Amino acid sequence: MKKQLGAGAWRRWVVEQEASGQTQKEFAAAKGVSVSTLQFWVYKLRREARRAAAPQLLPAEVVSSTALAAR
């Protein structure tokens, strides 16, 4: 039975792979994991980063104004 790696370990490996200059296939082979699993984590972590960087919408309140009616 293979040991399950947590998200923190995968995060470190993805950063390490990107800095290594190796292809995903080469890096996965060196670590003894499947390339598809590495690719899944690359996709998942990039998606999380995009979501975290997305602007957050704040609630707005619309109030009536007489400013335009006064003209």
C-alpha positions as CSV (number, residue, x, y, z in Angstrom):
1,M,0.0,0.0,0.0
2,K,1.4,3.4,-1.0
3,K,1.7,6.2,1.5
4,Q,-0.8,9.0,1.0
5,L,0.8,12.5,0.8
6,G,-1.0,15.5,2.2
7,A,-1.7,18.8,0.5
8,G,1.3,20.4,2.1
9,A,3.7,17.8,0.7
10,W,2.2,18.1,-2.7
11,R,2.4,21.9,-2.5
12,R,6.2,21.6,-1.8
13,W,6.7,19.1,-4.6
14,V,4.9,21.3,-7.1
15,V,7.0,24.3,-6.2
16,E,10.1,22.1,-6.3
17,Q,9.2,20.7,-9.7
18,E,8.6,24.1,-11.2
19,A,12.0,25.3,-9.9
20,S,13.8,22.2,-10.9
21,G,13.7,22.7,-14.7
22,Q,12.6,19.1,-15.1
23,T,9.5,18.1,-17.0
24,Q,6.5,16.9,-14.9
25,K,7.2,13.4,-16.3
26,E,10.9,13.4,-15.2
27,F,10.1,14.8,-11.8
28,A,7.3,12.3,-11.2
29,A,9.5,9.4,-12.2
30,A,12.3,10.7,-9.8
31,K,9.8,10.9,-6.9
32,G,8.1,7.6,-7.7
33,V,4.7,9.0,-8.3
34,S,2.4,8.9,-11.3
35,V,2.6,11.9,-13.6
36,S,-1.2,12.1,-13.7
37,T,-1.2,12.6,-9.9
38,L,1.4,15.3,-10.1
39,Q,-0.6,17.0,-12.9
40,F,-3.8,16.8,-10.8
41,W,-2.0,18.6,-7.9
42,V,-0.5,21.3,-10.2
43,Y,-4.0,21.9,-11.6
44,K,-5.7,21.9,-8.1
45,L,-3.1,24.2,-6.5
46,R,-3.2,26.7,-9.4
47,R,-7.0,26.8,-9.3
48,E,-6.9,27.5,-5.5
49,A,-4.4,30.3,-6.1
50,R,-6.6,31.9,-8.8
51,R,-9.6,31.7,-6.5
52,A,-7.7,33.3,-3.6
53,A,-6.5,36.1,-5.9
54,A,-10.0,36.8,-7.3
55,P,-11.5,40.0,-6.2
56,Q,-14.1,39.6,-3.5
57,L,-17.4,41.4,-4.0
58,L,-18.8,43.4,-1.1
59,P,-22.4,44.0,-0.4
60,A,-23.8,47.4,-1.5
61,E,-26.8,49.2,-0.3
62,V,-28.9,51.2,-2.8
63,V,-30.6,54.2,-1.3
64,S,-33.0,56.6,-2.9
65,S,-31.8,60.2,-3.5
66,T,-33.5,63.4,-4.4
67,A,-30.4,64.9,-5.9
68,L,-31.5,64.2,-9.5
69,A,-35.0,65.3,-8.9
70,A,-33.9,68.8,-7.7
71,R,-32.3,69.7,-11.1
